[in-house]
Amino acid sequence: MPVMRRFRYVVCDVFTDTPLAGNQLAVFTDARDLDELTMQALAREMNFSETVFVLPPQAEGADVRIRIFTPGAELPFAGHPTLGAAFVLGGPLQKVVIRLETRAGVVPVELEREGARIAFGWMDQPLPQWRRFERAEELFAALGVAGSGLPVEEYELGPGHVFVELGSADEVAALSPDFAALGRVTQSGANCFARDGDGWKTRVFFADLGIPEDPATGSAAGPLAVHLARHGRIAFGDEIVISQGAELGRPSTLYARAEGSAERLERVLVGGSARIVARGEFTLP
């Protein structure tokens, strides 16, 4: 009889304090016996925006190493998997600051507790790089919008993000992109945002990652704060509140802050809550 291996996982709803909202995440807490092809197959099986696989660290100072997969590809970094993994692992490891090794570097996450429960986390994201997006008119056509209130720029941080500012939260809510056209324009996420009262409303679309729209995108929240500060919509050091995911029935709330100046970006912080909602096990040969 073949020997069967058991792989335990935890399901965590990220960027929410309400179960069954936010962005779903599966965290396989011991992936030492999983190869890359099986990790990708498990991510397709879970069919969440991302799935995390926990491994022993390799980088100096890291507590654990994580690999992050969408249903279609591995990512060097993503926000909600990093924050969610910190919530899942922070309890057993009893850490105030847990240092997660990603392919984009070691990311510290500071965890805030209410009694024994982890209530909130702030991740110190890698600093993004940005450049002008050269195919803005084609992007507008794929999104079905007339233009952008700010320059259209592409930020690199795990998945790339192209930012398009619309005139109102209602315009963001009404978006219905042409995904085939979007895929011909960019492999990055199309991040459409607008001011919404004291906060910001966003929707993020992907043509090629196996997740057409993301309920909560931590890798875009930090660059959005940078983009807004660089172009004068907010000041460097201001904390922004981002709403995302309502159109998917998974409302999410993200917090972000960019510190430094237009000449020298020093730090990017993204925070949120998470709730562990399920545990399970795969049995594989």
Disulfide bonds with the S-S distance in Angstrom:
none
